[in-house]
Amino acid sequence: MVNKRERILIVDDEAMVRRLLRQKLSREGYQCEEADSAEQALDRLRGNSTELVILDIKMPGKSGMELLPEIRAGYPDTAVMMATALTDANIAIQCMKQGAYDYISKPFNLGEVVLSVNGVLERRRLELEIREYQQYLEQRVEEQTKEIRKVFLGAIEALAFALEAKDRYTAGHSRGVTEIAVAIGRELGLSPDDIEDLRWGGLLHDVGKIAVDQLIQNKTGELTPEEYEHIMIHAHVGAGIVKPVVNGKVVEMIEHHHDHYDGSGMNQVVIGEDIPLGARILAVADAFDAMTSDRPYRSAMSIEEALSEIMRCTGTQFDPVVAAAFLKIPVPGIVLAGV
């Protein structure tokens, strides 16, 4: 018989339950240990590397539900599977929300237990492999930062332009916002790294619109409050989409690029200079490009009208410092950048 080698700790105050699980899982090639209490379980975990804990929810003294967060905090590489009576299924599901991988119900079907154990350990192995790969990438990222950014930026440009190409009203919008934002950043004297973050933020700021209903987005009439709120989810969705692959500054500027300087934006939680600077810059760039472009519900404003609107909303929708920097940029340069 093949020895799977993974160590399993069975924690239950009933000796018969522990013995039953141990016998079955040992025959499957796992190395099994037992503990009859939370204290004994922690002692066993300190003494050995353990891949999986099968943890009874209800035990005298400290319960399995109370022990679970201690195991997850102290032994993050150890998977936990809860054992529960059928009537406690809701509690087991709550445990899964707190970090348990799965649960098995008493009385046990040993065949199903083995399948669950195999599945949990396979998931754990996959997660560890992914983590190792991420660590490997992190070790190399410093030497490859410029190349990675170049390749990724190209991929994001392609994605953003492909999304916009489906709609003649938004074609070129991300490029226009990016170039305006970069021009504002340079006027403000931002560092090359911050300028690069602005470039990414501009290209990615609307990627969350992949989750927006196109019929609502392209509606020719006035939006209802519910429709407007639906469209505005794109900032939060977009931040979530890019979070695994960009730095925190870019995520924050995407999350907050529709925040108003005076705090009057929808579902806004930060105000004034607490709004990330990149988001305040994108807010101006996004508004100007949108105002000077045709939309389903209106024709494009003239440059003069859009500039007047930026000035009118300075101090309310827009950061005065950012708006002032924007207004110093030669208008012809902005027009050409957005084309």
HUSUL-V463065 format. One record per helix or strand. SS is the DSSP state (h for helix, s for strand). FROM is the first residue (numbers start at 1). LEN is the number of residues. If there is no record, write none. Layout:
ss: <SS	SS>
from: <FROM	FROM>
len: <LEN	LEN>
This chain:
ss: <s	h	s	h	s	h	s	h	s	h	h	h	h	h	h	h	h	h	s	s	h	s	s	h	h>
from: <7	15	31	38	52	64	79	86	102	110	173	192	207	214	225	248	272	277	295	298	303	314	318	320	331>
len: <5	13	5	10	5	11	7	12	5	56	15	13	5	4	18	8	3	15	1	1	10	1	1	9	8>
